[in-house]
Amino acid sequence: MPSPAAAAGTPLTDDQRCATEAFSAWLQAPGQAEPFLLSGYAGTGKTFLSMRFLALADAKGLCW
């Protein structure tokens, strides 16, 4: 499994780009009680995106 840093440099599909933008917007809205839900069919890149999302959260200092 590639590292989050490696995942950050990999090109995204249109759907993955849309999901990344939605996650970034979710990160910008602190205090909301709703979790971010990432769903999709097998092989669509959910694990890949989760590593990218972790890198975004870490860059904002949200990881411990």
C-alpha positions in Angstrom: 0.0 0.0 0.0 1.5 3.4 -1.0 2.1 6.0 1.6 -0.2 9.1 1.9 2.5 11.2 0.5 2.8 9.0 -2.6 -1.0 9.0 -3.0 -1.1 12.8 -2.9 0.9 12.9 -6.2 -1.2 10.4 -8.1 -3.7 11.8 -10.7 -7.3 11.5 -9.8 -10.4 10.5 -11.8 -13.2 13.1 -12.0 -15.2 11.2 -9.4 -12.2 11.0 -7.1 -11.5 14.7 -7.6 -15.1 15.5 -6.7 -14.9 13.3 -3.5 -11.6 15.1 -2.5 -13.2 18.5 -2.9 -16.2 17.3 -0.8 -13.9 16.1 1.9 -11.9 19.3 1.9 -15.1 21.3 2.2 -16.1 19.0 5.1 -12.8 19.7 6.8 -13.4 23.4 6.5 -16.7 23.2 8.4 -15.6 22.5 12.0 -18.1 21.6 14.7 -20.5 19.8 12.4 -21.8 16.6 14.0 -22.1 14.7 10.7 -19.3 12.3 9.8 -17.9 12.2 6.2 -19.1 9.1 4.4 -17.1 7.8 1.5 -18.8 5.0 -0.4 -18.5 3.3 -3.8 -18.2 0.1 -5.7 -15.3 -2.2 -5.3 -12.2 -1.0 -7.1 -13.2 2.6 -7.3 -10.4 3.9 -5.2 -11.9 4.3 -1.7 -8.8 3.0 0.1 -6.6 5.2 -2.2 -8.7 8.2 -1.4 -8.7 7.5 2.4 -4.9 7.8 2.3 -5.2 11.1 0.5 -7.8 12.3 3.0 -5.5 11.3 5.9 -2.8 13.4 4.3 -5.2 16.4 4.1 -6.3 16.0 7.7 -2.7 15.6 8.9 -1.7 18.8 7.0 -4.4 20.7 9.0 -2.9 19.3 12.2 -5.9 17.1 12.9 -4.1 13.8 13.4 -2.5 12.8 16.7 
